[in-house]
Amino acid sequence: MTNGVTIGQAAAFVGVTVKTLRHYHKLGLVEEPERDGSGYRRYGSADLLRLVQVRTLAAAGVPLAETGSLLDADAEQFTAALADVERRLTDRIADLLARRDTLYRLADGDRALLPDRACALLDRMPGLGFSPEYVAAQREALVLAKALVPEGFDGFLTQLEHGLDDPEYIDLAKRGWEAETWEPDDPRIDELATAMADHYLANPALLGNPTSLQAWSRASTQYRLINNHRGDQAPISARLTALTETRLRSAGVPVPRR
């Protein structure tokens, strides 16, 4: 084939690297041409056409493992195969767009891990006088709740929404956070737990709806993990929560056990 071109020229003409062209040979997508009298393989127009076809399909997203059979298929099979590739590409595009949206949300902080409704609650807290440390603890609790008890998450948000609309609840929550500065045997801890339990019982919306309560009751292990989160950093708050829950259980509220 004296009119053919070398492998380097063929690769350059088609727009691939020599390494890629050799890979096509290895996969059997393009047959290696015979060597000429000088020992060089010469690529003719038919070889270049096949190379262009393989490269074009690969660039369009067709897996190389499917390219050979696709090129050798009849018109009907070729059309059906392309439709299948298009479907897979569409699915991949949707997945990539979802990943891109997650990256955008990551750049916006909490919104990568929490829905807008939860983020709106966190955004309200500083304006209500909650400290950055309290908001950070609530953020972590919300992330854990969404991941570990998704079926009870909306109900949890509803409880929190009711709480942030309730001045007395806000005052009790702030006092609970401030309790970390108290001594472990401070009698105000028991008094505050009683006040919290009484307020919950007087305002059932703060306890959650039946569906939410059932979801959390079925997830006692997850509930324990969420409730004990940061327990080593806020032991008095953890004790206060435990005392409040004990009082609620004694009143018949189905609070999961730690």
C-alpha positions in Angstrom: 0.0 0.0 0.0 2.4 2.6 -1.2 -0.2 5.4 -1.1 -0.9 4.9 2.5 0.2 7.0 5.5 2.2 6.1 8.6 0.5 5.5 12.0 1.7 8.9 13.2 0.1 10.6 10.1 -3.1 8.6 10.4 -3.5 9.6 14.1 -2.8 13.3 13.3 -5.2 13.3 10.4 -8.0 11.7 12.4 -7.4 13.8 15.5 -6.3 11.1 18.0 -3.0 10.1 19.6 -0.9 7.2 18.4 -1.5 5.6 21.7 -5.3 5.9 21.2 -5.0 4.5 17.7 -3.0 1.5 19.0 -5.7 1.0 21.7 -8.3 0.9 18.9 -6.2 -1.9 17.3 -6.0 -3.8 20.6 -9.7 -3.7 21.1 -10.2 -4.9 17.5 -12.1 -1.8 16.5 -9.7 -1.0 13.6 -7.7 -3.7 11.9 -4.0 -3.2 11.7 -2.9 -2.7 8.0 -0.3 -4.9 6.5 3.3 -3.8 6.5 4.8 -2.5 3.3 8.1 -3.6 1.9 10.0 -1.3 4.3 8.3 -2.8 7.3 5.9 0.1 8.0 2.2 -0.2 8.3 0.4 2.1 5.9 -3.1 3.4 6.5 -5.3 3.8 3.5 -8.5 5.8 3.1 -10.7 2.9 4.3 -8.7 2.7 7.4 -8.9 6.4 8.0 -12.7 6.3 7.5 -13.0 3.5 10.1 -10.9 5.5 12.5 -13.0 8.6 12.0 -16.1 6.6 12.7 -14.7 5.1 15.9 -13.4 8.5 17.1 -16.8 10.2 16.4 -18.8 7.5 18.3 -16.4 7.6 21.2 -16.6 11.4 21.4 -20.4 11.1 21.3 -20.3 8.9 24.4 -20.5 5.5 23.0 -18.5 3.1 25.1 -15.6 1.6 23.1 -16.7 -1.9 24.0 -19.9 -1.2 22.0 -18.4 0.7 19.1 -17.3 -2.3 17.0 -20.7 -4.0 17.0 -22.4 -0.7 16.4 -20.4 0.0 13.3 -21.0 -3.4 12.0 -24.8 -3.3 12.7 -27.5 -2.7 10.1 -29.4 0.5 9.9 -32.2 -0.5 12.2 -29.8 -1.9 14.9 -27.6 1.2 14.5 -30.6 3.5 15.2 -31.8 1.5 18.2 -28.2 1.4 19.6 -27.8 5.2 19.2 -31.2 5.7 21.0 -30.0 3.6 23.9 -26.7 5.6 24.1 -28.7 8.8 24.0 -30.9 7.6 26.9 -27.8 6.8 29.0 -26.2 10.1 28.1 -29.4 11.9 29.2 -29.3 10.1 32.5 -25.7 11.0 33.0 -26.4 14.6 32.2 -29.1 14.7 34.8 -26.7 13.1 37.3 -24.0 15.6 36.5 -26.5 18.5 36.8 -27.5 17.2 40.2 -23.9 17.0 41.3 -23.3 20.6 40.0 -26.3 21.8 42.0 -24.9 20.1 45.1 -21.6 21.9 44.6 -23.5 25.2 44.3 -25.3 24.3 47.6 -22.0 23.4 49.2 -20.7 26.9 48.4 -23.8 28.2 50.2 -23.1 26.3 53.4 -25.9 24.4 55.1 -27.9 24.2 51.9 -25.8 21.2 50.7 -27.0 19.1 53.6 -30.4 20.6 54.5 -33.5 21.6 52.7 -34.4 25.3 52.4 -37.1 25.0 55.1 -34.5 23.8 57.7 -32.0 26.5 56.6 -34.7 29.2 57.1 -35.1 28.0 60.7 -31.4 28.2 61.3 -31.3 31.7 59.7 -33.9 32.9 62.2 -32.1 31.8 65.3 -29.5 34.5 65.6 -32.1 37.2 65.3 -34.0 35.6 68.2 -30.9 35.9 70.4 -29.5 32.4 70.1 -25.7 32.2 70.2 -23.6 30.9 67.3 -22.7 27.9 69.3 -26.3 27.0 69.9 -27.1 27.5 66.2 -24.2 25.2 65.3 -25.5 22.5 67.6 -29.0 22.8 66.1 -27.5 22.6 62.6 -25.7 19.3 63.4 -28.8 17.9 65.0 -30.9 18.7 61.9 -28.3 17.2 59.6 -28.3 14.0 61.7 -32.1 13.9 62.0 -32.5 14.3 58.2 -30.0 11.5 57.5 -31.0 9.0 60.3 -34.8 9.5 60.6 -36.0 11.0 57.3 -39.6 9.9 57.9 -39.7 12.0 61.0 -37.8 15.0 59.7 -40.6 17.1 58.5 -42.4 16.7 61.8 -39.2 17.7 63.6 -39.1 20.9 61.5 -42.7 21.6 62.3 -41.9 21.3 66.1 -39.0 23.6 65.7 -41.1 26.1 63.8 -43.7 26.1 66.5 -40.9 26.6 69.1 -39.4 29.6 67.3 -42.8 31.2 67.3 -43.2 30.7 71.0 -41.4 33.3 73.2 -41.6 31.1 76.3 -40.1 28.1 74.5 -37.3 30.4 73.2 -36.6 31.6 76.7 -36.5 28.0 78.1 -34.2 26.9 75.2 -31.8 29.8 75.9 -31.8 29.0 79.7 -31.1 25.4 78.8 -28.0 26.4 76.8 -26.9 28.8 79.5 -27.2 25.9 82.1 -23.8 24.7 80.8 -22.3 27.4 83.0 -24.0 26.0 86.1 -22.6 23.6 88.6 -23.7 19.9 88.1 -25.7 19.9 91.4 -27.3 23.3 90.8 -31.0 22.9 91.9 -32.0 25.1 88.9 -31.4 22.2 86.6 -34.3 20.2 88.0 -36.5 23.3 88.1 -35.7 24.1 84.5 -36.5 20.5 83.4 -39.8 20.6 85.1 -40.6 24.0 83.5 -39.7 22.6 80.1 -41.8 19.5 80.5 -44.7 21.5 81.7 -44.5 23.9 78.8 -44.3 20.9 76.3 -47.4 19.4 77.9 -49.3 22.7 77.8 -48.4 23.1 74.1 -48.7 19.7 72.4 -47.7 21.1 69.0 -44.1 21.3 70.4 -44.1 17.6 70.9 -44.9 16.8 67.3 -47.8 15.2 65.5 -48.7 11.5 66.0 -47.0 10.5 62.7 -43.8 12.2 63.7 -43.9 10.8 67.2 -44.4 7.3 65.9 -41.5 7.7 63.5 -39.2 8.7 66.3 -40.5 6.0 68.6 -39.5 3.4 66.0 -36.0 4.9 65.7 -34.9 4.8 69.3 -31.3 3.9 68.4 -31.1 6.9 66.0 -32.8 9.1 68.5 -30.2 8.2 71.1 -27.4 9.0 68.7 -28.8 12.4 67.9 -29.6 13.2 71.5 -26.2 12.1 72.7 -24.4 14.1 70.0 -22.2 16.7 71.7 -23.1 15.2 75.0 -19.5 15.3 76.1 -19.3 19.0 75.2 -22.6 19.9 76.8 -23.1 17.5 79.7 -25.5 19.7 81.6 -27.7 20.2 78.6 -27.7 16.4 78.0 -28.8 15.9 81.6 -31.4 18.6 81.3 -32.8 16.9 78.2 -32.9 13.5 80.0 -34.7 14.9 83.0 -37.3 16.6 80.8 -37.9 13.4 78.8 -38.4 11.4 82.0 -41.1 13.9 83.1 -42.7 13.7 79.7 -42.7 9.9 79.7 -44.3 9.9 83.2 -47.1 12.0 81.7 -47.6 9.5 78.9 -45.7 11.1 76.1 -44.1 8.3 73.9 -40.6 9.7 74.0 -38.0 7.2 72.8 -35.6 6.0 75.5 -31.9 6.9 75.3 
